[in-house]
Amino acid sequence: MASSFLGSVIEYYDFLLYATASAVVFNKVFFSNLSPLVATVASFGTFATGYLARPIGGIVFGHFGDRLGRKQMLVLTMILMGVASFLIGLLPTYAQIGTVAPVMLVLLRVLQGIAVGGEWGGAVLMSAEHATGRRGLWASFTNAGAPFGMVLSTAALTGTAAAVGEEAFLSWGWRVPFLISILLLGLGLFVRMRVEETPVFNAARSQDAPRTAPLVDVLRNHPRTLLLAAGVGMSAFVAQGTLTTFLISYGVQTGFARQDVLNSLTLASALAVLSIVGWSALSDRVGRRPIVLTGALLMAVFAFAIFPMVGTGNVAVLTLTLVLGQSVLHPMMYGPLAALYAELFSTRSRYTGASLGYQIAGLGAGLAPLLFAQIQASGGSTIVVSAVIAGFCLLTVACMLALKETSRADLMGELVPDA
């Protein structure tokens, strides 16, 4: 559990550091030749490429994770993420080398996406397949690592900005949090190398290896489960992309000081760690479905309150908005997903199936800020944005109702192919 949590923290520190930087820095550093609004759209576009690459990571590392083991893939994904993030900190800006700079930024963002796409499934299975009980609780620590990574990444950016000043921050200070990644990589590898392979995988490996590739097994025998899994998680990621990325940019445009917005996000993300674990533990008692369904329905309603609350211009109300959304409602949809995805697929294709379902759903977090920024740039109302969020929440409700309760599933058992 500790290995999965720490690994997730480090992976998401790197991945979500980019998210915050894309909202407050990259539009000025890598797209300085564009107007502010268009630069924001372009910055969110590079941010989205990481999410587009995540299913690739899920497929590649999922395949070898199902064939060779969970542990080896987790080591490789951590190295890939750490190196890519470190290199972002070394990139020249648009002012220095022109259009080559954003191109290199996109390539490194793709590598980040591939890394985190392979990381999540392995980290979840490390906890879920080691657990002898309370699987929702133990698996949730991987998901709890994401907001804690957000806390660290936001604190690193804001702390650096406060220490060096605005001008120096835009000149070189933004690089420091990315360069720190190499130190976190060393810490993560130290812990992760000492974790043993899961007993569930070892038991499956002792049997004859299947001839069918894990991806083929998922697509051929469990296509309905895969699609429903992606639909269940979509609203959680759309909400995440809204609250942790788009709302930062929107808040600054509305008139809030950047530091006030980031402070509110840091508080909300810290509280989300506890909430994710708490809701997931409750899902062991009452089931995954009631928690996720309740969260999705409440978020669908709350979506229409987000922008009017931020529009008040009051810092306390802004903080309340982020706390309610990021620390209470989003964890209800997001926390139980770790155990849920692991329970939907059999051992021989679990890494691939869980990763692919989760990463397809994760496209929502990458594309939502880009879509919403384009709606804003075209003069669209925030009501349209709220309606889109609510629509994805209703999709989650429909998909969750179509799935059976999984909290009592036996991870050692083999699943019946979809009809």
N, C-alpha and C positions, 0 to 999 in steps of 0.2 A: 504493500500500500504506500509506504513512504517513497519507494523508488518510483512508482507510478505518479504520485503527486509531485515530487520534485522534478521528475522528467517533464511532466506536463507544464509545470511552472516555467521551466527554462525554455521549452519549445514555444509556449505562448507569450512569454516575455518578448522573444524575438519576433514572433509573428504579429503580435498586437502592438508592439512598439512601432512597427510600420504603419499600423492603422492610425494611431495618434499622430505620427509624423506626417502622414498624408493629409490630415485635416488641418495641421497648423504650420507645417514647414515646407513640405515638398512642392506645394504650389508656387512658392516663392523661390525655391532653390533650383528646381529642375524644369519649371515651366514659366520662367520669368518673362518670356517673350509673349505670353498670352495675357488677356484681360483677367482680372481677379476671379470672376465667376467661371469663365471658361477654364482657367487654370485649376480651379477646384474640381471641376468635372474631370479634367485630364488626370489630376492627382488621384481621384477616386477610381479612375479607370485602371491605373497601374495597381492600385490596391486590390481591385477585383481580379486581376490576373492570378494572384496568389490562390484565390478560391477556385478559379477555373482549373488550376493545376492540381488541386487537392485530390480529385478522384483518380488522377493518374498515379499519384503516390499510393492511394488506397489499393489500386489494382496491382501495381508492381510489388510493393512491400507486402501486401496481403497474400499474393501468390507464394512468395518465398517464406513468409511467416507461417503459412499453412503447411508448407512442405518441409522447411528446415527448422522452424522454431520461432517463438515470439522474441526471445532475448536478443538474438543476433540482429534482427531487423531494428529493434529499438536502439541499439548501439549505433547502427549505420545512420538512422534518421537523425539522431542527435548530432552526430558529426556533420552531416550535410547542412542542418539548420544553423549550427554555430558558425561554420565557415562562411555560409552565404550572408549571414547578418554582419559578420565582421567585415566582409568585403564591401557591403553597403556603406559602412562607416568610412571607407577609403575612397569612395567614388568621387571623381571630379564633378563639378556642377555644370549647368548649362552655360553659364558665363565663361567657363574655362575651356570647354571642348565642344559646345554646341549640342546638336541633336543626338550625338553619340551617348551623352550622359543619360537621358531618359531611357534610351534603348538598353543600356547596361543595367539600369535600375529595374526595368521590366524583367530582364533575364534572371537577375538575382531574386526577384520576387517570385518568379516561377519556381526556382529551386527551393525557396522557402515553402511554397505551397506543396510541392512534391514531398518535402520532408515532413511537414505537419500532417499531410494526408496519410502517410504511412505510420506516423507516431501514435495517433490516437487509438487506433484499433488494437495495436500491440499493448499499449499501456493499460487499456481497459481490460483486456483479456488476462494480463498479468495479475490483476487484482481479482477479477471475477472467477477465473479458473483456479486460483489458489484458495478462494473463499469456501469455507465449509458451511457457512450460514450467513444471513444478513447480507446477501450479495448486492442489493441495491446500495446499502451504506458503503461497503468497501469499494465497489466499482466507482462510486460517485467522486472519490478523491481525485480521479483523473480529470473529471469535469470541473471540480473545484479548483484545479490548478490553473484553469483558463482565466478566471477573474483575478486570481492572485498574481498571475503573470501580468495582467492588465495593471494591477496596483503598482507592481515594480516598474513596469515600463513607463507608466504615467509619472510616477515619482522620479524616475531617472531623468525624464525630459524636463519636468518642471523644476527639479532641483538644479539641473545644469543651467537652465535658463535664468533662475534666480541668482546663481553663483556668478555667472559671467556677464549678464546683461543682455538685452534684446539684440543689439547690433552684433556682438560677438557670438551669440547663440545662432543667429542666422548665417554667420560667416563660417564658423567651425564648431561651435558648441554642440550642435545637434548630432555631431558624429560620435561624441563620447559614449552615449548609451549603447550605440551599436558596437563600438569597439570593446565594451565591457563583456560582450557576448562570449568572447574567447575564454574569459575567466570562468563564466558560468558553465561553459562546455566542459572544462576540466573537472569542475565539481560534480556535474551530472554524470560524467563517465566514471568517476571514482565510485559513485554509489551504484550505478546501473550494472557495472561489470561484476558486482558481488551478488547479484540476484540469480537464483536458479530458475531453470525452465519450469513451466507449470505442470503439475501432476496430470491434469486433464490431457494436455498435448502429449506428454510422455506415454500415457496409456494408449492414446490413438496411434502414436508412432510405432508402438510395439506390434501393431497389427500390420497386415499386408498393405502397402501403399496403394491408393486408388489410381487407376489409369486416367481418370478424368481430371482435367485441370480445375482448381478451385473456382475460377471465374466461370468456366463452362458449366460447372455444377450449379452455381447460383443462378445463372441466366436461364439454364435449361429446366431446372427442377424447382426453383423458388423465385420466379419472376414477379409474382404477385406480392410475395412477402417483401421483396426488395423495393418495389414501387411504394407500397404502403409505409415501409420504414422511412423512405425518403420524404414522403408526404407528412408523416408524423413530426419529423424534426424541422420541417421547413419554417414554420412560424417562429420557432425559438431562435433560429438564425436571422430571420428578417428583423425580429425585435432586437437581437443583439447588434446587428449592423446599424440599426436606427439609433439605439441608445448610446452606443460606444463610439460611433464614427460620425454619422450624419448630424446627430444632435450637437456634437462639439462644434462643427462648422456653423450650423444654424444658430447656435447660441451666441457665437462670436459675431455673426452677421446681425443678430438682433440687437446687440449693444453690450452684451456681457463682456467683462474682461476675460481674456483667455485663461488666466490663472484661476478665476472663480469657477469657470466651467470644468477645468481639469481637477480642481479640488473636489468638486461635487462628484465627479466621475470616480475619483479615487476612493472616496468614502463609500459610494454605492457598490463599487467592485469589491471592497474589503468585506462589506456586509454580505455580499452575494456568496462568498466562500462558505460562510456559516449556513446560509439559507439553502444552498445546493445540497450540502450534506444532510441538513435537517429534513427537507422534503423527500430526499432519496431514502433516508432511514424510515420515514413514515410510509413510503411506498412498499417497503418490505412487509408492513403490517396490513395495509388496506389495499394494496395492489398498485401497479403502475398506472392503469387506466384512469382511476378517479383523480389522481394528482395531476396528470397531464391534461385531462379534459377540463378540469376546473381552471387550471392556469390559462389554457387557450381561450376559454370563454371570457374570463376576466380581462385578459390582454386585449381581446377584440373590442371590449367596451372602453378600456383605458386608452386605446389608440387615439380616440377622438378627444381625449383630454390633454394629451401630451403637449401639443403645440400651443393651445390657449394658455396652459400653465406656464410654459417657457415665455410666452409673449407678454406676461405680466411685467417682465423686467426685474422681478424680485429674486435675489440670490437664494433666499430661503425656499421659495416656491420651486425654483430650478432644482435645488438639492432634493426637495421632496419628490419631484417628478422622477428624478433619476433613481432615488432610493426605492420608490414604489415599483418602478418598471424593472430596474436592473437587480434589485435586491430581494424582491418579494415575488412578483409575477413571473418574470423570466425564469428563475430557478425552478418553479413548479413545472414548467414545460421542458427545461433543459436537464436538470439533475437526474431524473430517472432514466434518461435516454441511454446512459452508459450501460446499465444492467439490461435494459430492454433490448438494445441492439445485440448484445451478446447472447441473449436468450432466444433470439429469432432464428439462429442458424446453427447447423451441426458443426462438430469440432473440426472436421477436415476442410471446411470452407468458411469457418466462423470469422477468421481474420479478414478474409476477402469480403464476405457478405456484410459484416458489421461496418467495416471501413468504407465500403462503397456506398451503402445506404446513408451513413452519416455524412460522408463528404459530398454526395449529391445534394443532400439537405443543406449542407454548409454553403452551397452556392448562394443561398438566400442572403447570407451575411455579406458576401462580397458584391453582389449585384444590387442589393437594396440601396446602399448609399449612392451608387452611381445612378440608378434609376430615379431616386428622389432628387438628386442634384439636377438632373436633366429636366424633371418636372418643374423644379423651381426656376431653372434658367429659361424655360419656355413660358413662364408666367403662370404656371399652374398653382392652384390653391393647396395649402397644407391639408385641407379636408380630403383631397385626392390621395395624398400620402397616407393618411389615417385609414382611408377605405381600403387601400392595398394591404396594409398591415392586418386589418380585420379580416380581409378575404383569406389571407394565408392562415390565420388562426382558425377559421371555419374549415379550411382544408385539413388541418391537423385533427380537428374534431371528427370529421368524416372518416379519415384514415384510422384513427385510434379506435373508433367504434367497429371498424371492419376487422381489426386484429383481436385475437383472443388474449386473455390475461396470461402473462408469461412469468409472473413472480414466483411460481412454484415449479417452474421447468427444471428438468434435470440436464445439466450441461454435458453429461456423459452419454445421453441418449441420442439416437439418430432421428431426424425429422422425416415426416412423410412429405413427398414432393407435392407442390401446389397442384390442385386439381385443374 
